[in-house]
Amino acid sequence: MSQETFLTATDDSYRTTMELKRVVVTGLGAITPIGNSVPEYWDGLVKGASGAGPVTHFDASLFRTQFACEVKGLDIVGFFGTKDARKYDAYEHFALMTAEEAFQDSGIDLTKEDLWRCGAIWASGVGGLSSLEPEIAAYYKGDGTPRFSPFLVPKMIGNMPAGYISIRYGLRGPSFSTVAACAASNMSILAAFDQIRMGDADIIFAGGSEATICPSGIGSFSAMRALSNRNDDPEHASRPFSLSRDGFVMGEGGGCLILEELEHAKARGAKIYAEIIGGAHTDDAYHMTAPHPEGLGAAMVMKKAIEKAGIRPEDVDYINAHGTSTKLGDIAEVKAIETVFGEHTYSMNISSTKSMTGHLLGGAGAIEAIACIKAINTGIIPPTINHSQDDVDPELDSRINFTFNKAQRREVTVALSNGFGFGGQNATLVLRKY
């Protein structure tokens, strides 16, 4: 048989015999501005805690925006050791530490696994900006002699968390990164979902992390007028769906989900948090930063995700909205939701947890997927904080339940997590109670 004939025959056989696998979540890890573990993070969400405060990572006194949602009290040296901690960028610290929490949570014994069928797929919108920035500054302030750190490239490039996680746990299966601005984590989770359901892997560490609270991060987003400048009241600055919203609040941190093929998880007696049943990607094809004003890409990505999940719009109980607290973005997303769900829009709970964590950019989707899973597991919808009755946006239908200010109880069988990024890139994830 010729090589061409062999490849054609193999491909045809694969298409006709392939059976899509079911994918579940068996481990969770999170580092956020309101908690450095999943239990702490969830407790903060339920309580409606704000992670915002004055920037402490650098002197921001001359910046238009002087606050952010920083991670607090994280024992990096305790985890890595003094020497090794310096080898990684902060976004890599978050990746490795959340991966370890998720790994321990999952109870996986890797000595019993085929490591060629275990992998890591990680997201970041920006990568190691906080490591690149001082190296460039030092060069231009110096005498012109190049003195760059040999660790700068692995601290800077966006694929390294997936590589480092694979190295730490000996994972030899699929390993790569997804870069799609604020939709990146949803895309990493969906990429892992596809690898497992197509039969190419049994276990994948999936998630995302970001660490852009540095001068160029805050300065550049502020120059775009994307950030809130409510410097006198940072805790209340992130206010999605409220009339006085004036931009998002930069956050940092990360989240990790361990995705596993269902039968594999059952065979080892794993606890199963939820099932991933679908998702989709679209692009607005409209503007470099602004969403389509009618939310066309956002509507289509939710519609396609629901169809691919094999459910009806009225099956959805909760949407963790992208909800960044920007003037245009919140309106476009709500229009998209109303387009897809019609009258059911007014029966669901919708909330934006970015009101508490700030916006983790490429890491946002990971921690928001965890929020959806915890809502499914507990029957508690985390709130959208910082809303007042005299701050109602007349462009938003008052019948919509944005879960303002206080967590609400309801049974959640199906939840959607939305992620929309600069460049018009959209990704929606569909999770269901198992």
C-alpha positions in Angstrom: 0.0 0.0 0.0 1.4 3.4 -1.0 1.8 6.1 1.7 -1.0 8.2 0.0 -3.4 5.2 0.0 -2.6 4.4 3.6 -3.2 7.9 4.8 -6.5 8.1 3.0 -7.7 4.8 4.3 -6.7 5.5 7.8 -8.5 8.9 7.7 -11.7 7.4 6.3 -11.7 4.6 8.9 -11.1 7.2 11.7 -14.1 9.3 10.5 -16.5 6.4 10.3 -15.6 4.7 13.6 -14.8 7.6 15.9 -17.1 7.9 18.9 -17.1 11.2 20.8 -16.2 10.9 24.4 -17.8 12.7 27.3 -15.6 15.2 29.3 -15.9 16.0 33.0 -14.1 18.3 35.4 -12.3 16.4 38.3 -10.0 19.0 39.8 -10.0 22.8 40.4 -7.4 25.4 41.4 -7.6 29.2 41.7 -5.5 32.2 42.7 -7.5 35.4 42.6 -7.6 38.9 44.1 -10.3 37.7 46.6 -8.7 34.3 47.5 -5.7 32.2 46.9 -7.5 28.8 46.7 -10.8 27.6 45.3 -12.5 27.6 48.8 -11.2 31.1 49.5 -12.2 32.4 46.1 -15.7 30.9 46.3 -16.2 32.3 49.8 -15.2 35.7 48.5 -17.6 35.5 45.6 -20.6 34.4 47.7 -19.9 37.2 50.2 -19.6 39.8 47.5 -16.1 40.8 48.4 -14.1 43.3 46.3 -10.5 42.6 45.4 -9.8 46.2 44.3 -7.5 48.6 46.0 -4.5 51.0 45.3 -1.8 49.5 43.2 1.1 48.3 45.4 3.2 46.5 42.7 4.7 49.9 41.6 4.2 53.6 42.1 1.1 54.5 40.2 0.7 58.0 41.6 1.2 59.6 38.2 -1.1 57.3 36.3 -4.7 58.1 35.2 -5.7 54.8 36.9 -4.0 54.1 40.2 -5.8 51.0 41.5 -6.3 47.3 40.5 -7.4 43.9 41.8 -4.1 42.5 43.0 -3.4 39.0 44.4 -2.6 39.4 48.1 -0.5 37.3 50.5 0.6 34.6 48.1 3.5 32.6 49.4 5.5 32.2 46.2 8.8 31.5 47.9 7.2 28.9 50.1 6.0 27.1 47.0 9.0 27.4 44.7 11.9 28.2 47.0 13.9 31.4 46.9 16.1 30.5 43.9 13.4 28.9 41.7 10.9 31.6 42.3 13.1 34.1 40.4 13.1 31.9 37.3 9.4 32.4 36.6 7.2 35.4 35.7 4.2 36.0 38.0 1.8 34.7 35.5 3.8 31.4 35.5 3.7 31.4 39.3 -0.1 31.5 39.1 -0.2 28.8 36.5 2.0 26.3 38.4 0.4 27.0 41.8 -3.2 26.6 40.5 -2.2 23.5 38.6 -0.9 22.0 41.8 -4.1 22.8 43.7 -6.1 21.2 40.9 -3.9 18.2 40.8 -4.1 17.6 44.5 -7.9 18.1 44.4 -8.3 15.6 41.5 -6.7 12.7 43.4 -5.0 11.5 40.1 -2.2 9.0 40.5 0.0 9.7 37.6 2.1 6.6 38.1 -1.0 4.7 36.9 -1.6 6.8 33.8 -0.4 6.7 30.3 1.5 10.0 30.3 1.3 10.2 26.5 -2.4 10.7 27.0 -2.1 13.4 29.6 -1.5 17.1 28.7 -1.6 20.8 29.5 -3.3 23.6 27.5 -2.9 27.0 29.0 -4.0 30.5 28.1 -2.6 34.0 28.6 -3.6 37.2 26.8 -0.3 38.9 27.3 2.3 36.6 28.8 5.3 37.7 30.9 4.9 41.5 30.5 5.9 42.2 34.0 9.3 40.5 33.3 9.9 41.9 29.9 9.2 45.5 31.0 12.1 46.0 33.5 14.6 44.3 31.3 13.9 46.7 28.4 13.9 49.7 30.8 17.2 48.6 32.3 18.8 48.3 28.9 17.8 51.8 27.7 18.7 53.4 31.1 22.2 51.7 31.0 25.3 52.3 29.0 24.0 50.3 26.0 25.7 47.0 27.1 23.2 44.2 26.8 22.7 42.5 30.2 19.5 40.5 29.6 18.6 37.7 31.9 18.9 34.2 30.4 15.5 33.5 31.9 13.8 36.4 30.1 12.6 34.4 27.1 11.0 31.6 29.1 9.5 34.2 31.5 8.1 36.2 28.6 6.6 33.8 26.0 3.0 32.6 26.3 3.5 28.9 25.8 5.6 28.3 28.9 3.0 27.6 31.5 1.8 24.6 29.5 5.3 23.5 29.1 6.2 24.0 32.8 3.1 22.1 33.9 3.9 19.3 31.5 7.5 19.2 32.9 6.4 19.2 36.5 4.0 16.3 36.1 5.7 14.4 33.3 2.8 15.0 30.9 3.7 14.0 27.3 0.4 14.5 25.5 -1.1 17.6 24.0 0.7 20.7 25.3 0.2 24.2 23.8 -1.2 27.7 24.5 -4.2 29.7 23.4 -3.9 33.4 22.9 -7.2 35.2 22.3 -7.2 38.2 24.6 -10.0 37.9 27.1 -11.4 34.8 25.5 -8.2 32.9 25.8 -9.0 30.8 28.9 -12.4 29.7 27.5 -10.5 28.7 24.3 -7.9 26.7 26.3 -10.7 24.8 28.1 -12.5 24.1 24.8 -9.3 23.0 23.2 -8.8 20.5 26.0 -12.4 19.5 25.7 -11.9 18.7 22.0 -8.7 16.8 22.6 -10.4 14.5 25.1 -13.8 14.1 23.3 -11.9 13.2 20.1 -10.1 10.4 21.9 -6.6 12.0 21.8 -6.2 12.4 25.6 -7.6 11.1 28.9 -6.5 14.0 31.2 -5.6 17.6 30.5 -4.7 20.5 32.8 -6.5 23.5 31.3 -6.8 27.1 32.3 -5.2 30.5 32.1 -3.3 33.1 34.1 -2.3 36.8 33.8 -0.1 39.3 35.6 -0.2 42.7 33.9 -0.5 45.0 36.9 2.7 46.8 35.9 3.4 50.2 34.5 3.0 49.3 30.8 0.0 47.1 31.5 -1.9 49.7 33.5 -0.6 52.6 31.4 -1.5 51.2 28.0 -5.0 50.0 28.9 -5.6 53.4 30.6 -4.4 55.2 27.5 -7.1 53.4 25.6 -9.7 54.6 28.1 -10.5 51.0 28.9 -9.9 51.2 32.6 -12.0 52.8 35.3 -10.5 55.9 36.8 -12.5 55.9 40.0 -9.4 56.4 42.1 -11.3 57.7 45.1 -13.4 54.6 45.4 -11.6 51.6 43.9 -13.7 48.9 45.8 -16.8 50.1 43.9 -15.2 50.8 40.6 -16.1 47.6 38.8 -19.8 47.9 38.4 -21.1 45.9 35.4 -24.5 46.7 34.1 -24.8 50.0 36.1 -25.2 53.3 34.4 -22.1 54.9 35.9 -19.7 52.2 34.8 -16.6 53.8 33.4 -14.3 50.9 32.5 -12.9 47.7 33.8 -10.6 47.1 36.7 -7.4 45.3 36.0 -7.0 42.0 37.8 -4.4 39.2 38.1 -4.3 35.6 39.0 -5.3 32.3 37.3 -7.4 29.2 37.4 -6.9 25.6 36.5 -9.4 22.9 35.6 -8.5 19.2 35.3 -10.6 17.8 32.4 -10.9 14.1 32.2 -12.7 11.6 30.0 -15.8 10.4 31.8 -15.2 6.6 31.8 -11.6 7.2 32.8 -12.7 9.3 35.7 -15.3 6.8 36.8 -12.9 3.9 36.6 -10.6 5.5 39.1 -13.4 6.6 41.4 -12.9 10.3 40.8 -15.2 13.0 42.2 -16.8 14.8 39.3 -17.6 18.5 39.7 -19.5 19.0 36.4 -19.6 17.9 32.8 -18.5 20.1 29.9 -21.1 19.5 27.2 -20.1 22.1 24.5 -18.8 25.4 23.4 -18.1 27.5 20.4 -15.9 30.3 18.9 -16.8 33.3 16.7 -15.4 36.6 15.7 -17.3 39.9 15.5 -15.2 41.0 12.5 -16.0 44.5 13.4 -13.4 46.5 15.3 -10.0 46.1 17.0 -11.3 46.7 20.5 -15.0 47.6 20.4 -17.7 44.8 20.4 -20.2 44.8 17.6 -22.9 47.2 18.9 -25.7 44.7 18.4 -23.6 41.9 19.9 -23.8 39.8 16.7 -20.7 37.7 17.4 -21.6 37.3 21.0 -25.1 36.1 20.0 -23.8 33.7 17.5 -21.2 32.1 19.8 -23.9 31.5 22.5 -26.3 30.1 19.9 -23.7 27.8 18.4 -22.5 26.7 21.9 -26.0 25.7 22.9 -26.6 23.9 19.7 -23.3 21.9 19.9 -24.2 21.1 23.5 -27.4 19.5 22.4 -29.6 21.6 24.7 -32.3 24.3 24.3 -31.9 28.0 25.3 -34.5 27.5 28.0 -32.3 24.8 29.6 -29.8 27.4 30.7 -30.1 28.5 34.4 -27.2 30.8 34.8 -24.8 32.9 32.6 -21.5 34.1 34.0 -21.4 37.1 31.8 -18.2 38.6 30.3 -19.5 41.8 32.0 -16.4 43.9 32.1 -18.1 47.1 33.3 -17.4 49.0 30.0 -20.0 51.2 28.4 -20.2 49.4 25.1 -19.4 45.9 26.2 -22.1 45.4 28.7 -24.8 46.7 26.4 -23.6 44.5 23.5 -23.6 41.4 25.6 -27.0 41.9 27.0 -28.4 42.5 23.5 -26.8 39.3 22.5 -28.3 37.4 25.4 -31.8 38.8 24.6 -31.3 37.8 20.9 -30.5 34.2 21.8 -32.8 33.6 24.8 -35.8 35.8 24.1 -38.3 35.6 27.0 -36.1 33.1 28.8 -33.7 35.9 29.4 -35.9 37.0 32.2 -36.0 33.6 33.8 -32.3 33.1 34.2 -29.7 34.5 36.6 -26.9 36.5 35.1 -24.0 37.9 37.0 -20.5 39.3 36.4 -17.9 38.1 38.9 -15.5 40.6 37.5 -17.3 43.1 39.7 -15.3 41.4 42.5 -12.2 40.0 40.9 -11.5 42.6 38.3 -10.7 41.5 34.8 -8.0 38.8 34.6 -7.8 39.2 30.8 -6.5 35.9 29.5 -7.0 34.3 32.9 -10.6 35.4 33.3 -12.4 32.5 31.7 -10.7 29.9 33.9 -11.8 31.4 37.2 -15.2 32.2 35.8 -15.7 28.6 34.7 -14.8 27.6 38.3 -17.5 30.1 39.5 -20.0 28.3 37.2 -19.0 24.9 38.5 -19.4 26.0 42.1 -22.8 27.5 41.3 -23.8 24.1 39.9 -22.5 22.3 42.9 -23.9 24.6 45.6 -27.1 26.1 44.1 -25.7 29.6 44.8 -25.4 32.3 42.2 -22.5 34.7 42.9 -23.6 38.4 42.7 -22.8 41.4 40.5 -21.8 43.8 43.2 -21.6 47.7 43.3 -25.0 48.4 42.0 -27.5 50.9 43.5 -31.1 51.7 42.7 -30.2 55.2 41.5 -27.7 53.8 39.0 -30.0 51.9 36.7 -29.0 51.9 33.0 -32.2 52.7 31.0 -30.8 50.7 28.0 -31.0 47.5 30.0 -34.4 45.8 30.6 -35.4 45.9 34.3 -36.8 42.4 34.0 -33.3 40.9 33.7 -32.0 39.4 36.9 -28.3 40.5 37.1 -28.1 39.1 40.7 -27.2 42.5 42.0 -25.3 42.9 45.2 -26.2 39.6 47.0 -25.8 36.0 46.1 -29.1 34.2 45.3 -30.1 30.6 45.7 -31.4 28.5 42.8 -30.9 25.1 41.3 -28.4 25.3 38.5 -28.3 22.4 36.0 -26.7 24.2 33.0 -24.4 27.3 33.1 -22.8 29.3 30.4 -19.5 31.2 30.7 -18.8 34.0 28.2 -15.5 35.3 27.2 -15.1 38.1 24.6 -11.8 39.6 23.6 -10.2 42.4 21.7 -10.1 41.6 18.0 -13.7 40.5 18.3 -12.8 37.0 19.4 -15.6 35.2 21.3 -15.8 31.9 23.2 -18.6 30.4 25.2 -18.4 27.4 27.4 -21.4 25.2 28.4 -21.3 23.3 31.7 -23.9 20.9 33.1 -24.5 19.2 36.4 -23.3 15.6 36.4 
